[in-house]
């Protein structure tokens, strides 16, 4: 998933580059997380991309070590959990093949 798309989702102007490395890292981590949670391969599908954006947004907004509200980070938003569940169960997504 490209950086510009994620930055647009986060409402960060393209010319603000201070967090580009962090955002790219969070995007890669989100893709890997979804793959490992679902056992499915990333295929640049719109649902996958939305799930990646939601995870990146959640992680980006909750970077502090001590959240302002205790328990805030204990659960992902329902939309993330629902999309991960959908990807996991849907036969349209290829299964990860391990050697």
Backbone atoms as SQL, in Angstrom:
CREATE TABLE atoms (id INTEGER PRIMARY KEY, chain TEXT, resi INTEGER, resn TEXT, atom TEXT, x REAL, y REAL, z REAL);
INSERT INTO atoms VALUES
  (1, 'A', 1, 'UNK', 'N', 0.849, -1.166, 0.000),
  (2, 'A', 1, 'UNK', 'CA', 0.000, 0.000, 0.000),
  (3, 'A', 1, 'UNK', 'C', 0.898, 1.233, 0.000),
  (4, 'A', 2, 'UNK', 'N', 0.530, 2.227, -0.795),
  (5, 'A', 2, 'UNK', 'CA', 1.439, 3.363, -0.928),
  (6, 'A', 2, 'UNK', 'C', 1.264, 4.382, 0.197),
  (7, 'A', 3, 'UNK', 'N', 2.347, 5.083, 0.467),
  (8, 'A', 3, 'UNK', 'CA', 2.421, 6.041, 1.563),
  (9, 'A', 3, 'UNK', 'C', 1.423, 7.182, 1.395),
  (10, 'A', 4, 'UNK', 'N', 1.252, 7.664, 0.185),
  (11, 'A', 4, 'UNK', 'CA', 0.336, 8.792, -0.067),
  (12, 'A', 4, 'UNK', 'C', -1.088, 8.431, 0.348),
  (13, 'A', 5, 'UNK', 'N', -1.530, 7.238, 0.012),
  (14, 'A', 5, 'UNK', 'CA', -2.882, 6.793, 0.366),
  (15, 'A', 5, 'UNK', 'C', -3.064, 6.766, 1.876),
  (16, 'A', 6, 'UNK', 'N', -2.072, 6.234, 2.565),
  (17, 'A', 6, 'UNK', 'CA', -2.162, 6.151, 4.030),
  (18, 'A', 6, 'UNK', 'C', -2.137, 7.547, 4.649),
  (19, 'A', 7, 'UNK', 'N', -1.263, 8.413, 4.141),
  (20, 'A', 7, 'UNK', 'CA', -1.204, 9.780, 4.669),
  (21, 'A', 7, 'UNK', 'C', -2.518, 10.515, 4.416),
  (22, 'A', 8, 'UNK', 'N', -3.142, 10.295, 3.274),
  (23, 'A', 8, 'UNK', 'CA', -4.444, 10.898, 3.005),
  (24, 'A', 8, 'UNK', 'C', -5.482, 10.391, 4.000),
  (25, 'A', 9, 'UNK', 'N', -5.450, 9.096, 4.293),
  (26, 'A', 9, 'UNK', 'CA', -6.374, 8.522, 5.264),
  (27, 'A', 9, 'UNK', 'C', -6.159, 9.146, 6.646),
  (28, 'A', 10, 'UNK', 'N', -4.900, 9.371, 6.992),
  (29, 'A', 10, 'UNK', 'CA', -4.564, 9.957, 8.291),
  (30, 'A', 10, 'UNK', 'C', -4.756, 11.479, 8.310),
  (31, 'A', 11, 'UNK', 'N', -5.064, 12.039, 7.141),
  (32, 'A', 11, 'UNK', 'CA', -5.208, 13.495, 6.978),
  (33, 'A', 11, 'UNK', 'C', -3.910, 14.233, 7.292),
  (34, 'A', 12, 'UNK', 'N', -2.828, 13.695, 6.731),
  (35, 'A', 12, 'UNK', 'CA', -1.508, 14.317, 6.856),
  (36, 'A', 12, 'UNK', 'C', -1.121, 14.808, 5.471),
  (37, 'A', 13, 'UNK', 'N', -0.772, 16.073, 5.363),
  (38, 'A', 13, 'UNK', 'CA', -0.373, 16.641, 4.078),
  (39, 'A', 13, 'UNK', 'C', 0.851, 15.915, 3.527),
  (40, 'A', 14, 'UNK', 'N', 0.877, 15.747, 2.211),
  (41, 'A', 14, 'UNK', 'CA', 1.977, 15.040, 1.552),
  (42, 'A', 14, 'UNK', 'C', 3.325, 15.694, 1.815),
  (43, 'A', 15, 'UNK', 'N', 3.340, 17.021, 1.940),
  (44, 'A', 15, 'UNK', 'CA', 4.614, 17.719, 2.118),
  (45, 'A', 15, 'UNK', 'C', 5.152, 17.630, 3.548),
  (46, 'A', 16, 'UNK', 'N', 4.366, 17.112, 4.475),
  (47, 'A', 16, 'UNK', 'CA', 4.852, 16.874, 5.842),
  (48, 'A', 16, 'UNK', 'C', 5.458, 15.475, 5.882),
  (49, 'A', 17, 'UNK', 'N', 6.768, 15.406, 5.979),
  (50, 'A', 17, 'UNK', 'CA', 7.462, 14.124, 5.835),
  (51, 'A', 17, 'UNK', 'C', 8.101, 13.621, 7.121),
  (52, 'A', 18, 'UNK', 'N', 7.919, 14.324, 8.226),
  (53, 'A', 18, 'UNK', 'CA', 8.574, 13.945, 9.479),
  (54, 'A', 18, 'UNK', 'C', 8.249, 12.525, 9.921),
  (55, 'A', 19, 'UNK', 'N', 7.036, 12.074, 9.701),
  (56, 'A', 19, 'UNK', 'CA', 6.605, 10.760, 10.172),
  (57, 'A', 19, 'UNK', 'C', 6.527, 9.707, 9.066),
  (58, 'A', 20, 'UNK', 'N', 7.072, 9.989, 7.896),
  (59, 'A', 20, 'UNK', 'CA', 6.966, 9.052, 6.778),
  (60, 'A', 20, 'UNK', 'C', 7.552, 7.675, 7.096),
  (61, 'A', 21, 'UNK', 'N', 8.698, 7.650, 7.748),
  (62, 'A', 21, 'UNK', 'CA', 9.322, 6.367, 8.084),
  (63, 'A', 21, 'UNK', 'C', 8.450, 5.605, 9.077),
  (64, 'A', 22, 'UNK', 'N', 7.922, 6.302, 10.056),
  (65, 'A', 22, 'UNK', 'CA', 7.032, 5.672, 11.044),
  (66, 'A', 22, 'UNK', 'C', 5.764, 5.138, 10.374),
  (67, 'A', 23, 'UNK', 'N', 5.163, 5.929, 9.515),
  (68, 'A', 23, 'UNK', 'CA', 3.929, 5.512, 8.848),
  (69, 'A', 23, 'UNK', 'C', 4.185, 4.304, 7.957),
  (70, 'A', 24, 'UNK', 'N', 5.286, 4.309, 7.216),
  (71, 'A', 24, 'UNK', 'CA', 5.643, 3.162, 6.366),
  (72, 'A', 24, 'UNK', 'C', 5.844, 1.916, 7.235),
  (73, 'A', 25, 'UNK', 'N', 6.526, 2.078, 8.361),
  (74, 'A', 25, 'UNK', 'CA', 6.766, 0.953, 9.273),
  (75, 'A', 25, 'UNK', 'C', 5.449, 0.413, 9.841),
  (76, 'A', 26, 'UNK', 'N', 4.553, 1.308, 10.222),
  (77, 'A', 26, 'UNK', 'CA', 3.253, 0.883, 10.739),
  (78, 'A', 26, 'UNK', 'C', 2.439, 0.172, 9.662),
  (79, 'A', 27, 'UNK', 'N', 2.528, 0.645, 8.427),
  (80, 'A', 27, 'UNK', 'CA', 1.821, 0.004, 7.320),
  (81, 'A', 27, 'UNK', 'C', 2.345, -1.406, 7.082),
  (82, 'A', 28, 'UNK', 'N', 3.662, -1.554, 7.066),
  (83, 'A', 28, 'UNK', 'CA', 4.258, -2.884, 6.891),
  (84, 'A', 28, 'UNK', 'C', 3.861, -3.811, 8.036),
  (85, 'A', 29, 'UNK', 'N', 3.888, -3.272, 9.260),
  (86, 'A', 29, 'UNK', 'CA', 3.512, -4.073, 10.430),
  (87, 'A', 29, 'UNK', 'C', 2.038, -4.468, 10.370),
  (88, 'A', 30, 'UNK', 'N', 1.183, -3.565, 9.922),
  (89, 'A', 30, 'UNK', 'CA', -0.250, -3.868, 9.813),
  (90, 'A', 30, 'UNK', 'C', -0.488, -4.982, 8.800),
  (91, 'A', 31, 'UNK', 'N', 0.191, -4.896, 7.661),
  (92, 'A', 31, 'UNK', 'CA', 0.040, -5.943, 6.643),
  (93, 'A', 31, 'UNK', 'C', 0.503, -7.288, 7.182),
  (94, 'A', 32, 'UNK', 'N', 1.634, -7.290, 7.876),
  (95, 'A', 32, 'UNK', 'CA', 2.148, -8.535, 8.455),
  (96, 'A', 32, 'UNK', 'C', 1.211, -9.053, 9.546),
  (97, 'A', 33, 'UNK', 'N', 0.688, -8.153, 10.364),
  (98, 'A', 33, 'UNK', 'CA', -0.222, -8.535, 11.438),
  (99, 'A', 33, 'UNK', 'C', -1.475, -9.208, 10.877),
  (100, 'A', 34, 'UNK', 'N', -2.068, -8.588, 9.856),
  (101, 'A', 34, 'UNK', 'CA', -3.282, -9.144, 9.257),
  (102, 'A', 34, 'UNK', 'C', -2.987, -10.512, 8.649),
  (103, 'A', 35, 'UNK', 'N', -1.863, -10.631, 7.961),
  (104, 'A', 35, 'UNK', 'CA', -1.481, -11.907, 7.359),
  (105, 'A', 35, 'UNK', 'C', -1.341, -12.990, 8.419),
  (106, 'A', 36, 'UNK', 'N', -0.680, -12.672, 9.505),
  (107, 'A', 36, 'UNK', 'CA', -0.467, -13.676, 10.555),
  (108, 'A', 36, 'UNK', 'C', -1.745, -13.991, 11.319),
  (109, 'A', 37, 'UNK', 'N', -2.626, -13.018, 11.465),
  (110, 'A', 37, 'UNK', 'CA', -3.891, -13.257, 12.164),
  (111, 'A', 37, 'UNK', 'C', -4.869, -14.078, 11.331),
  (112, 'A', 38, 'UNK', 'N', -4.806, -13.905, 10.010),
  (113, 'A', 38, 'UNK', 'CA', -5.791, -14.536, 9.141),
  (114, 'A', 38, 'UNK', 'C', -5.272, -15.769, 8.417),
  (115, 'A', 39, 'UNK', 'N', -3.952, -15.852, 8.233),
  (116, 'A', 39, 'UNK', 'CA', -3.385, -16.931, 7.433),
  (117, 'A', 39, 'UNK', 'C', -3.584, -16.706, 5.941),
  (118, 'A', 40, 'UNK', 'N', -3.953, -15.470, 5.563),
  (119, 'A', 40, 'UNK', 'CA', -4.205, -15.135, 4.166),
  (120, 'A', 40, 'UNK', 'C', -3.135, -14.177, 3.647),
  (121, 'A', 41, 'UNK', 'N', -2.874, -14.257, 2.337),
  (122, 'A', 41, 'UNK', 'CA', -1.870, -13.406, 1.699),
  (123, 'A', 41, 'UNK', 'C', -2.475, -12.065, 1.303),
  (124, 'A', 42, 'UNK', 'N', -1.672, -11.018, 1.440),
  (125, 'A', 42, 'UNK', 'CA', -2.096, -9.685, 1.005),
  (126, 'A', 42, 'UNK', 'C', -2.236, -9.678, -0.503),
  (127, 'A', 43, 'UNK', 'N', -3.342, -9.109, -1.004),
  (128, 'A', 43, 'UNK', 'CA', -3.553, -9.063, -2.449),
  (129, 'A', 43, 'UNK', 'C', -4.032, -7.707, -2.940),
  (130, 'A', 44, 'UNK', 'N', -3.709, -6.654, -2.207),
  (131, 'A', 44, 'UNK', 'CA', -4.043, -5.285, -2.606),
  (132, 'A', 44, 'UNK', 'C', -5.534, -5.112, -2.870),
  (133, 'A', 45, 'UNK', 'N', -6.335, -5.729, -2.063),
  (134, 'A', 45, 'UNK', 'CA', -7.792, -5.652, -2.134),
  (135, 'A', 45, 'UNK', 'C', -8.255, -4.440, -1.320),
  (136, 'A', 46, 'UNK', 'N', -9.372, -3.857, -1.692),
  (137, 'A', 46, 'UNK', 'CA', -9.866, -2.666, -0.998),
  (138, 'A', 46, 'UNK', 'C', -10.134, -2.922, 0.483),
  (139, 'A', 47, 'UNK', 'N', -10.668, -4.095, 0.819),
  (140, 'A', 47, 'UNK', 'CA', -10.927, -4.408, 2.226),
  (141, 'A', 47, 'UNK', 'C', -9.627, -4.529, 3.016),
  (142, 'A', 48, 'UNK', 'N', -8.627, -5.179, 2.399),
  (143, 'A', 48, 'UNK', 'CA', -7.310, -5.267, 3.036),
  (144, 'A', 48, 'UNK', 'C', -6.761, -3.864, 3.283),
  (145, 'A', 49, 'UNK', 'N', -6.843, -3.019, 2.254),
  (146, 'A', 49, 'UNK', 'CA', -6.288, -1.670, 2.364),
  (147, 'A', 49, 'UNK', 'C', -6.997, -0.852, 3.438),
  (148, 'A', 50, 'UNK', 'N', -8.315, -0.992, 3.542),
  (149, 'A', 50, 'UNK', 'CA', -9.047, -0.296, 4.606),
  (150, 'A', 50, 'UNK', 'C', -8.604, -0.810, 5.970),
  (151, 'A', 51, 'UNK', 'N', -8.451, -2.105, 6.089),
  (152, 'A', 51, 'UNK', 'CA', -8.012, -2.691, 7.361),
  (153, 'A', 51, 'UNK', 'C', -6.617, -2.186, 7.734),
  (154, 'A', 52, 'UNK', 'N', -5.726, -2.118, 6.756),
  (155, 'A', 52, 'UNK', 'CA', -4.384, -1.582, 6.999),
  (156, 'A', 52, 'UNK', 'C', -4.477, -0.134, 7.464),
  (157, 'A', 53, 'UNK', 'N', -5.269, 0.673, 6.770),
  (158, 'A', 53, 'UNK', 'CA', -5.418, 2.081, 7.164),
  (159, 'A', 53, 'UNK', 'C', -5.982, 2.221, 8.575),
  (160, 'A', 54, 'UNK', 'N', -6.974, 1.404, 8.902),
  (161, 'A', 54, 'UNK', 'CA', -7.555, 1.456, 10.248),
  (162, 'A', 54, 'UNK', 'C', -6.529, 1.098, 11.321),
  (163, 'A', 55, 'UNK', 'N', -5.745, 0.053, 11.070),
  (164, 'A', 55, 'UNK', 'CA', -4.712, -0.332, 12.037),
  (165, 'A', 55, 'UNK', 'C', -3.642, 0.741, 12.160),
  (166, 'A', 56, 'UNK', 'N', -3.174, 1.255, 11.026),
  (167, 'A', 56, 'UNK', 'CA', -2.153, 2.302, 11.060),
  (168, 'A', 56, 'UNK', 'C', -2.684, 3.515, 11.822),
  (169, 'A', 57, 'UNK', 'N', -3.908, 3.902, 11.546),
  (170, 'A', 57, 'UNK', 'CA', -4.501, 5.040, 12.235),
  (171, 'A', 57, 'UNK', 'C', -4.570, 4.804, 13.742),
  (172, 'A', 58, 'UNK', 'N', -5.004, 3.622, 14.123),
  (173, 'A', 58, 'UNK', 'CA', -5.097, 3.282, 15.552),
  (174, 'A', 58, 'UNK', 'C', -3.725, 3.325, 16.216),
  (175, 'A', 59, 'UNK', 'N', -2.742, 2.690, 15.592),
  (176, 'A', 59, 'UNK', 'CA', -1.394, 2.668, 16.166),
  (177, 'A', 59, 'UNK', 'C', -0.747, 4.045, 16.140),
  (178, 'A', 60, 'UNK', 'N', -0.964, 4.806, 15.084),
  (179, 'A', 60, 'UNK', 'CA', -0.384, 6.139, 14.950),
  (180, 'A', 60, 'UNK', 'C', -0.958, 7.079, 16.010),
  (181, 'A', 61, 'UNK', 'N', -2.256, 7.005, 16.234),
  (182, 'A', 61, 'UNK', 'CA', -2.902, 7.880, 17.212),
  (183, 'A', 61, 'UNK', 'C', -2.641, 7.475, 18.658),
  (184, 'A', 62, 'UNK', 'N', -2.197, 6.249, 18.869),
  (185, 'A', 62, 'UNK', 'CA', -1.989, 5.744, 20.231),
  (186, 'A', 62, 'UNK', 'C', -0.535, 5.349, 20.455),
  (187, 'A', 63, 'UNK', 'N', 0.381, 6.241, 20.100),
  (188, 'A', 63, 'UNK', 'CA', 1.816, 5.955, 20.210),
  (189, 'A', 63, 'UNK', 'C', 2.367, 6.162, 21.605),
  (190, 'A', 64, 'UNK', 'N', 1.676, 6.917, 22.427),
  (191, 'A', 64, 'UNK', 'CA', 2.208, 7.231, 23.742),
  (192, 'A', 64, 'UNK', 'C', 2.328, 5.971, 24.600),
  (193, 'A', 65, 'UNK', 'N', 3.293, 5.996, 25.486),
  (194, 'A', 65, 'UNK', 'CA', 3.556, 4.853, 26.348),
  (195, 'A', 65, 'UNK', 'C', 2.440, 4.653, 27.375),
  (196, 'A', 66, 'UNK', 'N', 1.949, 5.755, 27.917),
  (197, 'A', 66, 'UNK', 'CA', 0.878, 5.699, 28.906),
  (198, 'A', 66, 'UNK', 'C', -0.361, 6.370, 28.339),
  (199, 'A', 67, 'UNK', 'N', -1.330, 5.591, 27.886),
  (200, 'A', 67, 'UNK', 'CA', -2.516, 6.192, 27.290),
  (201, 'A', 67, 'UNK', 'C', -3.274, 7.073, 28.280),
  (202, 'A', 68, 'UNK', 'N', -3.916, 8.101, 27.755),
  (203, 'A', 68, 'UNK', 'CA', -4.672, 9.020, 28.605),
  (204, 'A', 68, 'UNK', 'C', -5.812, 8.307, 29.321),
  (205, 'A', 69, 'UNK', 'N', -6.407, 7.337, 28.645),
  (206, 'A', 69, 'UNK', 'CA', -7.505, 6.573, 29.235),
  (207, 'A', 69, 'UNK', 'C', -7.047, 5.138, 29.434),
  (208, 'A', 70, 'UNK', 'N', -6.968, 4.651, 30.666),
  (209, 'A', 70, 'UNK', 'CA', -6.550, 3.266, 30.888),
  (210, 'A', 70, 'UNK', 'C', -7.454, 2.296, 30.122),
  (211, 'A', 71, 'UNK', 'N', -6.842, 1.284, 29.541),
  (212, 'A', 71, 'UNK', 'CA', -7.583, 0.283, 28.798),
  (213, 'A', 71, 'UNK', 'C', -7.868, 0.669, 27.364),
  (214, 'A', 72, 'UNK', 'N', -7.453, 1.871, 26.950),
  (215, 'A', 72, 'UNK', 'CA', -7.744, 2.366, 25.613),
  (216, 'A', 72, 'UNK', 'C', -7.164, 1.466, 24.531),
  (217, 'A', 73, 'UNK', 'N', -6.011, 0.878, 24.780),
  (218, 'A', 73, 'UNK', 'CA', -5.343, 0.077, 23.766),
  (219, 'A', 73, 'UNK', 'C', -5.640, -1.412, 23.877),
  (220, 'A', 74, 'UNK', 'N', -6.494, -1.787, 24.810),
  (221, 'A', 74, 'UNK', 'CA', -6.728, -3.212, 25.024),
  (222, 'A', 74, 'UNK', 'C', -7.458, -3.874, 23.863),
  (223, 'A', 75, 'UNK', 'N', -8.260, -3.124, 23.138),
  (224, 'A', 75, 'UNK', 'CA', -9.035, -3.693, 22.031),
  (225, 'A', 75, 'UNK', 'C', -8.918, -2.791, 20.818),
  (226, 'A', 76, 'UNK', 'N', -8.934, -3.415, 19.653),
  (227, 'A', 76, 'UNK', 'CA', -9.000, -2.653, 18.413),
  (228, 'A', 76, 'UNK', 'C', -10.440, -2.224, 18.194),
  (229, 'A', 77, 'UNK', 'N', -10.625, -1.175, 17.403),
  (230, 'A', 77, 'UNK', 'CA', -12.005, -0.809, 17.052),
  (231, 'A', 77, 'UNK', 'C', -12.721, -1.998, 16.393),
  (232, 'A', 78, 'UNK', 'N', -14.011, -2.058, 16.548),
  (233, 'A', 78, 'UNK', 'CA', -14.800, -3.167, 16.012),
  (234, 'A', 78, 'UNK', 'C', -14.564, -3.353, 14.517),
  (235, 'A', 79, 'UNK', 'N', -14.422, -2.266, 13.783),
  (236, 'A', 79, 'UNK', 'CA', -14.240, -2.375, 12.331),
  (237, 'A', 79, 'UNK', 'C', -12.972, -3.147, 11.976),
  (238, 'A', 80, 'UNK', 'N', -11.902, -2.987, 12.763),
  (239, 'A', 80, 'UNK', 'CA', -10.669, -3.741, 12.514),
  (240, 'A', 80, 'UNK', 'C', -10.912, -5.226, 12.767),
  (241, 'A', 81, 'UNK', 'N', -11.506, -5.536, 13.898),
  (242, 'A', 81, 'UNK', 'CA', -11.784, -6.940, 14.231),
  (243, 'A', 81, 'UNK', 'C', -12.705, -7.582, 13.198),
  (244, 'A', 82, 'UNK', 'N', -13.724, -6.842, 12.754),
  (245, 'A', 82, 'UNK', 'CA', -14.662, -7.384, 11.772),
  (246, 'A', 82, 'UNK', 'C', -13.975, -7.645, 10.436),
  (247, 'A', 83, 'UNK', 'N', -13.119, -6.728, 9.992),
  (248, 'A', 83, 'UNK', 'CA', -12.416, -6.927, 8.724),
  (249, 'A', 83, 'UNK', 'C', -11.428, -8.080, 8.804),
  (250, 'A', 84, 'UNK', 'N', -10.716, -8.193, 9.912),
  (251, 'A', 84, 'UNK', 'CA', -9.776, -9.306, 10.079),
  (252, 'A', 84, 'UNK', 'C', -10.544, -10.631, 10.068),
  (253, 'A', 85, 'UNK', 'N', -11.669, -10.664, 10.733),
  (254, 'A', 85, 'UNK', 'CA', -12.498, -11.873, 10.733),
  (255, 'A', 85, 'UNK', 'C', -12.991, -12.198, 9.325),
  (256, 'A', 86, 'UNK', 'N', -13.427, -11.203, 8.595),
  (257, 'A', 86, 'UNK', 'CA', -13.906, -11.407, 7.223),
  (258, 'A', 86, 'UNK', 'C', -12.789, -11.962, 6.335),
  (259, 'A', 87, 'UNK', 'N', -11.623, -11.338, 6.391),
  (260, 'A', 87, 'UNK', 'CA', -10.494, -11.795, 5.573),
  (261, 'A', 87, 'UNK', 'C', -10.149, -13.231, 5.929),
  (262, 'A', 88, 'UNK', 'N', -10.174, -13.536, 7.204),
  (263, 'A', 88, 'UNK', 'CA', -9.850, -14.881, 7.674),
  (264, 'A', 88, 'UNK', 'C', -10.809, -15.929, 7.123),
  (265, 'A', 89, 'UNK', 'N', -12.078, -15.606, 7.059),
  (266, 'A', 89, 'UNK', 'CA', -13.095, -16.575, 6.661),
  (267, 'A', 89, 'UNK', 'C', -13.382, -16.607, 5.160),
  (268, 'A', 90, 'UNK', 'N', -13.031, -15.551, 4.452),
  (269, 'A', 90, 'UNK', 'CA', -13.394, -15.429, 3.037),
  (270, 'A', 90, 'UNK', 'C', -12.495, -16.300, 2.153),
  (271, 'A', 91, 'UNK', 'N', -13.120, -17.053, 1.260),
  (272, 'A', 91, 'UNK', 'CA', -12.356, -17.939, 0.372),
  (273, 'A', 91, 'UNK', 'C', -11.725, -17.193, -0.800),
  (274, 'A', 92, 'UNK', 'N', -12.062, -15.925, -0.975),
  (275, 'A', 92, 'UNK', 'CA', -11.503, -15.140, -2.079),
  (276, 'A', 92, 'UNK', 'C', -10.050, -14.725, -1.856),
  (277, 'A', 93, 'UNK', 'N', -9.573, -14.858, -0.638),
  (278, 'A', 93, 'UNK', 'CA', -8.206, -14.471, -0.328),
  (279, 'A', 93, 'UNK', 'C', -7.323, -15.723, -0.292),
  (280, 'A', 94, 'UNK', 'N', -6.166, -15.665, -0.968),
  (281, 'A', 94, 'UNK', 'CA', -5.294, -16.835, -1.003),
  (282, 'A', 94, 'UNK', 'C', -4.682, -17.140, 0.369),
  (283, 'A', 95, 'UNK', 'N', -4.580, -18.399, 0.667),
  (284, 'A', 95, 'UNK', 'CA', -3.976, -18.854, 1.920),
  (285, 'A', 95, 'UNK', 'C', -2.462, -18.725, 1.836),
  (286, 'A', 96, 'UNK', 'N', -1.850, -18.335, 2.938),
  (287, 'A', 96, 'UNK', 'CA', -0.382, -18.244, 2.992),
  (288, 'A', 96, 'UNK', 'C', 0.192, -19.644, 2.860),
  (289, 'A', 97, 'UNK', 'N', 1.122, -19.802, 1.953),
  (290, 'A', 97, 'UNK', 'CA', 1.782, -21.083, 1.752),
  (291, 'A', 97, 'UNK', 'C', 3.128, -21.035, 2.451),
  (292, 'A', 98, 'UNK', 'N', 3.315, -21.956, 3.394),
  (293, 'A', 98, 'UNK', 'CA', 4.598, -22.015, 4.107),
  (294, 'A', 98, 'UNK', 'C', 5.426, -23.165, 3.565),
  (295, 'A', 99, 'UNK', 'N', 6.725, -22.914, 3.440),
  (296, 'A', 99, 'UNK', 'CA', 7.596, -23.978, 2.891),
  (297, 'A', 99, 'UNK', 'C', 7.755, -25.159, 3.815);
